[in-house]
Amino acid sequence: MYGVLVIGAPGAGKSTFCAGLTDIFTQTGRPFVTINLDPANDTMAYAPDVNITELITVTDVMDRLGLGPNGALKYCIETLGTNSDWLLQKIEANRKKYMIIDCPGQLELYKSEGELWKVIRHLEKAGVRLCALHLADSLYCSDPSKFISVALSTLATMVTMEMPQVNCLSKADIFSPEGTYDLDFFSYLPDVNRLLDLLNEVPGLEKYRKLNEAICGVITDFDLVSFVPLAVENKESMMKVIQMVDTANGFSLTEQGDIRELILNSKS
């Protein structure tokens, strides 16, 4: 059982990407099942086959327990964790289909030993092979301080999730090339020190030079973060990301037939 776990901040384009993925899989003939794990998402651009709202909704929790939106969301994911066998049964019923899992955007849910982290570990133990696809809005590239925040949150997710992860700068088709650097600079982060210089040039941040240097040092020391530009309306862009995800979760090997032939062909 293989799938992609679509994560990222609210508004990053997770549901739009999932909808684009369903269109491409339909065109290419790949069987798939869509799973929505965001109990607050009621305006999806696709029709989910499995929906957490069958189990619980944010609105019900807010009304019943008097919690705010974030507290209600955490409660919903805790409930999902308690009833993770419900989700596993839904997946088992579609075990021959590729899973597209749309997740909530709150970062705290993905921390080590967090609510969603526990659900993912339960699925992995059952043999579900997932790759996380982290979406970040490319519009943040126009502001160095915001982009550093995106890079840090991406790194935090990679470290705590403990699974293959592909990072994308979404909405790349509306990114303005008129800024200080083009999108390639932010995609590959070739020189974090230059980002440090940009941070120190932001009015109000120059007095935090040591903090800025420490933050950039964390990103450099881990040397894990890179991004792939993504435009959902561009088929080539989507196919590139799909290929990366399929390689990361191992699905691409299932389409190669005998693994011995794959190894021999790669050597020839």
Order of alpha helices (4+ residues) and beta strands (2+ residues): beta-alpha-beta-beta-alpha-alpha-alpha-beta-alpha-beta-alpha-beta-alpha-alpha-alpha-beta-alpha-alpha-alpha
